[in-house]
Every structure is written in C-alpha cells, then in structure tokens.
Amino acid sequence: MDATTRIEQALAAAIDHVVPGCPPRLAEAVRHSVFPGGARVRPRLCLAVAAACGSKDYAAADAVAAAIELLHCASLVHDDLPCFDDSPLRRGVPSVHRAFGEPLAVLAGDALIILAFEHLARSIPSERLGPLLLTVSGSVGMPFGITAGQAWECEPTVSVEEYHRTKTGSLFAAATAAGAQVAGADADAWRVVGDRIGEAYQVADDLRDVAASAQEVGKPVGRDALLNRPSAAGELGIDGAIERLRGLMKGAIDAIPPCPGAEQLAEVLMAESRHIMPKNLAQRAA
C-alpha cells in the first residue's frame, strides 16, 4: 500500500472512531477540515523517515503520521479565522469558518487537536507512547511549537528565522523525529532534518504569496504584506528567498543521519525541493 493511501485510511479511521453521536455539523466541519487533503507533506515525511530507518511497524508509523496531519489541519482552521488571516479559501474550497461559521470553526480546530492525541493513545503501546507524545506535543505547544509560532504574529518584532522555525519547522521536526522513534532510532539526530525542511517550506510559501496565483495555491495571495507578517520574500527579495530555500533543502539532505534508506530519502527530498518551488519561479531558480 502506498504512503498516500495509508495516510488517508489512517485519517479516516481516526475521525470515524469519534463521530458517532457527535453533533452532525461539528462532525461535518471536522471532515471538511481534513478532506480533501493537501499534499500531506508532513505525514509523508514521517512515513519516509520511518521507512528509511528500517521500521516495519506500519501501524505505529501510520498513527503518528495521522496525528501530525490532524494537528496541521487544526492549525489551518485556526489560522484562517477572522482574528488571524480571515481567509475565505483553503485548499481551493471555502475555509471552515466561511462554510460553517466561526464558532464551529473554533470547535473543529480544538476537536482536531484533541483527536490527534486520542488517536496516538489508542494506537501506540503504552511503553512507547510517552516519548512519542512528548515529541508531538512539543511541536504544537510552548515555547517552540506552532502555537508559539502563531503568537509571534502578535509581538512587535520577531526574526523571520525564528518565526519560520516555530510556526512551520516545528511540526516538520516532529515528523522526522517521531518517524525515527517509531523505528527505534535517535529522534534528536533527525530533528535538524525536519527543522530545515519545514523552514524551506515556509520560505516556499512566502514565495508563493508574492509570486503565485490564488488558483495555484488554493488560498488568497498577497496576505503577508497586507497583514505585515514576517516573510522571507519580503526580507530577502525573491532571488534571496530562492537561494535560501535551496540552501535549506541542501542542508536537510546533508543532515540525514546514517540509516539503511539514506540514499533513497535524499532522492525524495531532492525531488521535493523542485516540487515546492512556485511554477513561475522554477525556471528562475534553475
């Protein structure tokens, strides 16, 4: 079974377990938050690292990957709220607060966060659960998780690197660290790989915000400048941001620890570095 199918089945199973008896519109809002999905980059990365480290525990890897994606989806629901980006679209469809109203959007995001940890608790044996919970929870809370990353938007100043590392890189770092943990490998050795990939994705997102169309990215563009958000493209310019993205992806590949699938994982990351570049900038980057 390919990674995409495994991820989609794990996400559906997690949601199906909790919707019986749930208020129908809340259940619908939660499904709308998760399906149809985007690129599922974080869970795919988690599965890729677990495989590269030699893990054969597919059930555990799928559970961790699904939990990470549920947390990512929750962050998107909250990020789109009127108090933050007030985005009308997400993944090419109405954002949750536009489709279901702001109260249900807040509740759907909260429910997804709780579901992520419930799913881990149901799926991972107790003797392995604690370390994985610490890895995943650290990526979404304080002081360096995505919650803190969102909060930096409320501060008068923040460096672009610190903003990217918390708001985006932390969940990528959890994906690589948790994928390694599933395989019994050293989680800390893999964090830097995820951290660099996550920062690269945020730089790519900053580039899309200034150089791509809303149709290409599935959400409004030009929001960073409008909302005065930290942006690599704004700080470094387009060429500087492209160079930063390339350097981060190379750094991620160079940081891959010794493992049975290191070469194959490096090839996957090289292909991904080309894929995340906005289409109209790909030639410029080359």
C-alpha positions as CSV (number, residue, x, y, z in Angstrom):
1,M,0.0,0.0,0.0
2,D,1.4,3.4,-0.9
3,A,2.0,6.2,1.6
4,T,-0.9,8.3,0.4
5,T,-3.4,5.5,0.8
6,R,-2.0,4.7,4.2
7,I,-2.3,8.3,5.4
8,E,-5.9,8.8,4.1
9,Q,-7.1,5.5,5.6
10,A,-5.5,6.4,9.0
11,L,-7.1,9.8,9.0
12,A,-10.5,8.4,8.1
13,A,-10.2,5.7,10.8
14,A,-9.3,8.3,13.4
15,I,-12.3,10.5,12.5
16,D,-14.7,7.6,12.1
17,H,-13.9,6.5,15.6
18,V,-15.2,9.7,17.2
19,V,-18.1,11.0,15.0
20,P,-20.9,8.6,16.1
21,G,-23.1,10.6,18.4
22,C,-21.2,13.8,17.7
23,P,-23.2,16.9,16.8
24,P,-23.7,16.5,13.0
25,R,-22.4,19.9,11.9
26,L,-19.3,19.6,14.1
27,A,-18.6,16.2,12.5
28,E,-19.1,17.7,9.1
29,A,-16.8,20.7,9.9
30,V,-14.1,18.3,11.1
31,R,-14.3,16.3,7.9
32,H,-14.3,19.5,5.8
33,S,-11.1,20.4,7.7
34,V,-9.3,17.2,6.8
35,F,-10.7,16.1,3.4
36,P,-9.9,16.6,0.7
37,G,-6.3,17.0,1.8
38,G,-3.5,19.0,0.5
39,A,-0.1,17.5,-0.2
40,R,0.1,15.7,3.2
41,V,3.7,16.6,3.2
42,R,4.3,16.2,7.0
43,P,2.8,12.7,7.3
44,R,4.5,11.6,4.1
45,L,7.8,12.8,5.6
46,C,7.1,10.9,8.8
47,L,6.5,7.7,6.9
48,A,9.5,8.2,4.7
49,V,11.8,8.6,7.7
50,A,10.4,5.6,9.5
51,A,11.0,3.6,6.3
52,A,14.5,5.0,5.8
53,C,15.3,3.9,9.4
54,G,14.1,0.4,8.7
55,S,10.8,0.4,10.6
56,K,8.3,-2.4,9.8
57,D,5.8,-1.2,12.4
58,Y,3.4,0.3,9.8
59,A,0.5,0.7,12.2
60,A,2.5,2.8,14.6
61,A,4.0,4.9,11.8
62,D,0.6,5.5,10.3
63,A,-0.9,6.5,13.7
64,V,1.9,9.1,14.3
65,A,1.7,10.4,10.7
66,A,-2.1,10.8,11.0
67,A,-1.8,12.6,14.4
68,I,0.7,15.1,12.9
69,E,-1.6,15.8,9.9
70,L,-4.6,16.2,12.3
71,L,-2.6,18.9,14.2
72,H,-1.6,20.5,10.9
73,C,-5.2,20.7,9.8
74,A,-6.2,22.2,13.2
75,S,-3.6,24.9,12.7
76,L,-5.0,25.7,9.3
77,V,-8.5,26.0,10.6
78,H,-7.4,28.4,13.3
79,D,-5.0,30.3,11.0
80,D,-7.9,31.1,8.6
81,L,-10.1,32.6,11.4
82,P,-11.1,36.3,11.1
83,C,-8.9,37.1,14.2
84,F,-5.8,35.9,12.2
85,D,-5.8,35.7,8.4
86,D,-9.5,35.9,7.8
87,S,-9.0,33.7,4.7
88,P,-12.1,32.8,2.7
89,L,-10.4,29.8,1.0
90,R,-8.2,26.9,2.0
91,R,-7.1,24.1,-0.4
92,G,-9.3,25.6,-3.1
93,V,-12.6,25.3,-1.1
94,P,-14.3,27.7,1.5
95,S,-12.4,27.8,4.8
96,V,-14.1,26.2,7.7
97,H,-15.3,29.5,9.2
98,R,-16.8,30.5,5.9
99,A,-18.5,27.2,5.4
100,F,-19.7,26.5,8.9
101,G,-19.4,29.8,10.9
102,E,-16.8,31.0,13.3
103,P,-18.0,29.1,16.4
104,L,-17.9,25.7,14.7
105,A,-14.5,26.5,13.1
106,V,-13.0,27.2,16.6
107,L,-14.6,24.0,17.9
108,A,-13.5,21.9,14.9
109,G,-9.9,23.1,15.3
110,D,-10.0,22.3,19.0
111,A,-11.5,18.9,18.3
112,L,-8.8,18.0,15.8
113,I,-6.1,18.8,18.4
114,I,-7.7,16.5,21.0
115,L,-8.3,13.8,18.4
116,A,-4.6,13.8,17.4
117,F,-3.6,12.8,20.9
118,E,-6.5,10.4,21.4
119,H,-5.5,8.6,18.2
120,L,-2.0,8.3,19.4
121,A,-3.1,7.0,22.8
122,R,-5.4,4.4,21.1
123,S,-2.8,3.2,18.6
124,I,0.6,3.2,20.3
125,P,1.5,0.6,23.0
126,S,1.8,2.2,26.4
127,E,5.5,1.5,26.8
128,R,6.3,3.5,23.6
129,L,3.6,6.2,24.0
130,G,5.3,8.6,26.4
131,P,8.3,9.6,24.2
132,L,6.1,10.0,21.1
133,L,3.6,12.2,23.0
134,L,6.4,14.4,24.1
135,T,7.8,14.7,20.6
136,V,4.5,15.5,19.0
137,S,3.2,17.8,21.8
138,G,6.4,19.8,21.9
139,S,5.8,20.7,18.2
140,V,2.4,22.3,18.8
141,G,2.7,24.0,22.2
142,M,5.1,26.3,24.0
143,P,7.8,27.5,23.8
144,F,8.8,26.4,20.3
145,G,5.7,24.8,18.8
146,I,3.2,26.1,16.2
147,T,1.1,27.8,18.9
148,A,4.1,29.9,19.9
149,G,4.8,30.5,16.2
150,Q,1.3,31.9,15.7
151,A,1.7,34.0,18.8
152,W,4.9,35.6,17.4
153,E,2.5,37.4,15.0
154,C,1.1,39.3,18.0
155,E,4.6,40.6,19.0
156,P,6.0,43.9,17.8
157,T,9.1,42.2,16.3
158,V,10.4,38.7,15.5
159,S,13.1,37.4,13.3
160,V,11.9,35.6,10.1
161,E,14.0,32.6,11.0
162,E,12.6,32.2,14.5
163,Y,9.0,32.8,13.2
164,H,9.5,30.1,10.5
165,R,11.2,27.7,12.9
166,T,8.3,27.7,15.3
167,K,5.2,28.3,13.1
168,T,6.2,25.8,10.4
169,G,9.5,24.0,11.1
170,S,8.4,22.6,14.5
171,L,5.8,20.2,13.1
172,F,8.2,19.1,10.3
173,A,10.8,18.4,13.0
174,A,8.2,16.3,14.9
175,A,7.5,14.4,11.7
176,T,11.2,13.4,11.3
177,A,11.8,12.8,15.0
178,A,8.7,10.7,15.5
179,G,9.3,8.7,12.3
180,A,12.7,7.9,13.7
181,Q,11.3,7.0,17.1
182,V,8.9,4.5,15.5
183,A,11.9,2.8,14.1
184,G,13.8,2.9,17.4
185,A,16.3,5.4,16.0
186,D,17.6,8.6,17.7
187,A,14.9,11.2,17.4
188,D,17.2,14.1,18.2
189,A,19.5,13.2,15.3
190,W,16.6,13.6,12.9
191,R,15.2,16.9,14.3
192,V,17.5,19.1,12.3
193,V,16.4,17.4,9.0
194,G,12.8,18.3,9.7
195,D,13.6,21.7,11.0
196,R,15.4,22.6,7.8
197,I,12.7,21.1,5.6
198,G,10.0,23.0,7.5
199,E,11.8,26.3,7.1
200,A,12.2,25.6,3.4
201,Y,8.5,25.0,3.0
202,Q,7.7,28.3,4.8
203,V,10.1,30.1,2.5
204,A,8.4,28.5,-0.4
205,D,5.0,29.6,1.0
206,D,6.3,33.1,1.3
207,L,7.4,33.0,-2.3
208,R,4.0,31.7,-3.4
209,D,2.4,34.5,-1.5
210,V,4.1,37.1,-3.7
211,A,4.6,35.2,-7.0
212,A,1.9,32.6,-7.4
213,S,-1.8,32.8,-8.2
214,A,-4.6,32.1,-5.8
215,Q,-5.7,29.3,-8.1
216,E,-2.3,27.6,-7.9
217,V,-2.1,27.7,-4.1
218,G,-5.8,27.3,-3.3
219,K,-5.9,30.4,-1.0
220,P,-5.6,34.2,-1.3
221,V,-2.2,35.6,-2.0
222,G,-0.5,38.8,-1.0
223,R,-1.6,38.3,2.6
224,D,1.9,38.6,4.2
225,A,2.3,42.2,3.0
226,L,-1.3,43.1,3.7
227,L,-1.1,41.7,7.3
228,N,2.5,42.8,7.9
229,R,3.7,39.3,8.5
230,P,7.3,38.2,8.6
231,S,8.3,37.0,5.2
232,A,11.5,35.6,3.6
233,A,10.5,37.0,0.3
234,G,9.8,40.4,1.8
235,E,13.1,40.5,3.8
236,L,15.4,38.8,1.2
237,G,13.7,39.6,-2.1
238,I,12.6,36.8,-4.5
239,D,16.1,35.8,-5.6
240,G,17.4,35.8,-2.0
241,A,14.4,33.7,-0.8
242,I,15.0,31.2,-3.7
243,E,18.6,30.9,-2.6
244,R,17.6,30.5,1.0
245,L,15.1,27.7,0.0
246,R,17.8,25.8,-1.9
247,G,20.3,26.1,0.9
248,L,17.8,24.8,3.4
249,M,16.9,21.8,1.4
250,K,20.6,21.0,0.7
251,G,21.2,21.4,4.5
252,A,18.3,19.0,5.2
253,I,19.8,16.4,2.8
254,D,23.3,16.8,4.2
255,A,21.9,16.3,7.8
256,I,20.3,12.9,7.1
257,P,21.8,10.6,9.7
258,P,23.3,7.2,8.6
259,C,20.4,4.8,8.0
260,P,19.5,2.0,5.6
261,G,17.4,4.2,3.4
262,A,19.5,7.4,3.5
263,E,20.2,7.5,-0.3
264,Q,16.5,6.9,-1.3
265,L,15.4,9.6,1.2
266,A,17.9,12.1,-0.2
267,E,16.4,11.5,-3.7
268,V,12.9,12.1,-2.3
269,L,14.0,15.4,-0.7
270,M,15.7,16.5,-3.9
271,A,12.6,15.9,-5.9
272,E,10.5,17.7,-3.3
273,S,12.8,20.7,-3.4
274,R,12.0,21.1,-7.0
275,H,8.3,20.5,-6.5
276,I,7.7,23.1,-3.8
277,M,9.1,26.0,-5.9
278,P,6.2,28.2,-7.4
279,K,5.8,27.2,-11.0
280,N,6.5,30.6,-12.4
281,L,9.8,30.8,-10.4
282,A,11.1,27.3,-11.3
283,Q,13.0,28.5,-14.4
284,R,14.4,31.4,-12.4
285,A,15.6,29.1,-9.7
286,A,17.2,26.8,-12.2
